[in-house]
Amino acid sequence: MLTEKKSEEIPLRPKKVSRFTYAAFTLGNWSHYFPYLLLIIVFVVVSLFVPYFLTLSNQVSVLIQASSLALMAIGQAVVLISGGIDLSMPGIMALGAIFGAMFMREGGSPLIAALIMLVIPVILGMINGFSVSYLNMIPFVVTLAMQAITSGAAILVTNQVSISHLPKSFTGTIMGNVMGIPVPILTVVILTIIIQLILTRSYFGRWLYATGTNIRTALVSGVPAKKVIFLAYAFSGLMAGVTAIILTARLASASPQMGKDALIMDIIAAAAVGGVSTMGGVGTAINAAVGAIIIILINNVMNMANVSYYLTLVIKGAIIIVVVAIDAVRRR
Amino acid sequence: MTVPFLRMENISKSFPGVQALKGVNFEANQGEVVALIGANGAGKSTLMNVLGGNVIPDEGKILINGKEVNIHSPLDAARHGIAFVHQEMAVLPTMSIADTMFISNFPYKNGLIDYKTINKRCIFILKRLGCNFDPGTKIRNLSPGSQQLVEIGRALLMDPKIIIFDEPTSSLTSHEKEHLFKIINSLKSEGAVIIYISHMLDEVFRICDRAIVLRNGETVGGGRISELTYDDIVKLMIGSKQIDQYYGYKQRIIGDPILKVEHMSRKGVLDNICFELKKGEVVGLWGLLGSGRTEVARALVGLDPIDTGDFYICVSDKLEKIKQSETKNYIGMITENRREEGLLLPMSVRHNMSLANLRGLTNGFLPFIQNKKEKELTQKFVDRLDIKIANQNQRVETLSGGNQQKVIIGRWLQKNPIIYIMDEPTRGLDVGAKSDIRNIINELAESGAAILLISSEIEEIMSVSDRYLVMRRGRIVKELSRDATKEELMLAAAGA
C-alpha cells in the first residue's frame, strides 16, 4: 500500500472509489490509507507497552485528550489544503479562552462566554485571511506574527495567572455526557462528519481543493480563490474557538500556557501524519482527526516512558520532516 | 568576398515533437547589421540560442574568423566574444546597476568585491550608451527602456565581437528606440557583428544592412536590404504553400453584438482597445508575439487589472454596461498555458470538467454537489467532444495534450457561456487534435456563441475566422475582413 506507482500506470482501469475519499481521487491511495495504517501500528505498539491502555476508561480519556488537537488539526487541514499555513492557532485559541473565562469570572453567563470564545478567534482568523488573500502577504509571516501578538497578549491580560473557579454549569455541560458519550468526543465526531461532507461534497470544498492545487487554474476557471482563502483562515479561527471552549472546560481554567508555541508542532504534525499535504490541495478532515489521535498516542507513550519533554520535541519535529519529505518526493 | 567573420554551417536541432532547425546556414561580417526574420516559431530564437550557448545543436558547426569553435554554454559563448541581449530582461529589480552588470563576473580585491573598479567601468559603459545614471541606482527605479540599456551595457562589458539583439525594442519608447539605433550604429562602425532579431519590418529597413529569413527551421532567402521590399520579405516569411483557407468554413449567420469593449487601456501594455463581438462570430485576434493579444484576453476576463475601460454585454436583448469583475460570468477562457493555468493536473477528468459549473450542480438550495448530475454532464461532454478517457476518475495529467485541451473546453461547455476566448487552443497538439478543435470552434459559433480566437498559426486563424483584429504594440491597428490574404495580415502585424 505504501508503494506508489508511476502516475501513468494508475488510472487506466476503472476504480471504485468510496464517497469519503477525495484524497484517493487526487493522489493515489497513499495519503488515504497511510494514516490508518500508522494508527494501527502506533495503537498496537502502545497497547503492548502501556499497562491498562486497552481499558475502556483509558480509551475514552485518550479520545478526550485527542479531541482538542483533532479540532485544531482539522482547522489547520483546511488552511493547508488552500495552500497556506496557520501558525497562530495556539495563541488565538488561548486568547479566546482567556477572554471567555474572564467574562465568566466577572459573573457573565457561560453561554455568552462560549460565544466570546468563538467570536474572538474567528475575528483574528479573518484578519489572517484578509492579510493573506487580499493583501497578498505570506501566510507564514502573517500567522507567525499573529501567534506572537496573541500569545503575548494572553500573558499581558492575565499577568501569567490562570483563570479558574469557572461556573460548574460551564465545565459540567462541556465535560458531561450526551447519550453516554462525552460532549468533546461527540463534538469532534459531528464536526468531522460535517466538515468532511463540506470538503468532499460541496462546491465550496471543490473550490478549496482547486485553489490549493493550482490557484492560477482556479482563477481562470472563475473560482473566487481570494474569498476561498479568506474563509479558510476564518474557519481555522473558528476551530481554534471551539477548541478554546473544550480545553477551558477540560482544564477547568484558562491560561496563557494553553497557547504555547510548541502546540503548533502537535497541530501540524497531526495534519501531516494524517496525510494533509503541506503543499496544498490534498487532505481530508477525517484524516486530520486520525492524525491527531496518532500524535496523542505518541505523546502518551513518550510520557509513560519518561522521555524528556525536549526529546519529544525532537521526535515530533523529525516526524513532520519525514512525512513532508515523503509527500515532496511523491509529488515530483 | 573574403571569409565571413561568423559562419554557422548546417545547424540542426530537434526538440521532442518538432524539428526546430533543419540544416540552417548563417553568416555575418564585421561592421554589418544582419536582420534575422521569421514568423513565430520559425527558428530564429533557437538559432541564436545555439550561438549564445543556451542550446546545443544536434548537428552543424560554428566558425568564427575561419576557425571552428565549440560553444556548449553561455560562458563559452562569452569567451568567444558573443553577447546576447535578451528580449526578456533577466534583471534583478532590487539590485543596483553595477551589481546587475557584474553579477556573473565580480572583480575581487583582497577577497572583497572591488567596487572601485566596478563603478569606474560601469560609468564608462553607461557613458558609451549615452546615459549618466549613478551605478548605485536600483534597477527598479529605471524605466523599462533604461533597464534594456543596462542589459545592453552588460553585454558590452565583455567587449564582444558579435552582439545578438533579440527584439530589443519591444519595451522601448520611440525616443529610446532612436537612442538604441544610434548605439547599434556606433557598435557597427567599431567593427562588431550585429545580429538583429525583430518582427518589426520598419526597424529592419531602418538599421539593417542585410536580412536572412527563416521559415519552419530553414533558411528561405534574404539579401541586401537595399534590394528588398516589404512584400518580398513577407512572402518569404509565410511561404507560397497554399493552405486550405476555407477548410470547413461555412458562411455563418452573424447576429447582434453581444460584447462591446471600449477604451480598455493599461499603461505600457494595452492602448485604447475597442472592439465588438457578435453572436455566432469567430474573430481572429492576430498579431505577432508580444503584440498584446494575450493581454487583451486576460484583461477581458479580469485576470489582469486595467487602468480604464468599459465593458458592455448583451444579456437579454440590449447591451448593458458591466464591471470588469463581472465579465468572467459570461466568458469561457481557454488560456495559452494548458498545464499551468488550464488544468488541475493531479485531479480527475470529472473534477476538472465541473470546475467552472460547480454551483450549477447543486440543487440550488444546499451547497452540496449532486453526484449523479455531475457524472451525467461530464459524460455528455466527454461524448460530445469525443474525449478519449478510460473513466471519469482518470487523472487529467495522464491524458494526451489534445484530450486535455478538450477537457478544458468541456469545462466551459458545461457552464455554457455566451462568449469564448481561446488563446492558442491548439498549441502543441497533433494534426488530428488540431482539426478536432477547429471543428469545435465552428460548432460553437454555429450554436450562437461568440469566439475570440488567438493563434500564432496564420493558417489556423484563417481557417475559422469571420474577421480579424490585428494588434501591434498593445493596440488594435487594423480590422480586416475574412477576404484578407496572408500577406495583408502579415504586413499589418509586422508594421508596414
Interface residues (C-beta under 8 A of the other chain):
Chain A: S7 E8 I10 P11 L12 R13 P14 K15 V17 R19 F25 T26 L27 L197 I198 R201 S202 Y203 F204 R206 W207 Y209 A210 T213 N214 R216 T217 A218 L219 V220 S221 G222 V223 G281
Chain B: V301 L303 K328 N329 M333 T335 N337 E340 E341 G342 L343 L344 L345 P346 M347 S348 H351 S354 L355 A356 L358 R359 L361 T362 L366 P367 F368 I369 N371 A390 N391 N393 Q394 R395 E397 T398 R411 K415
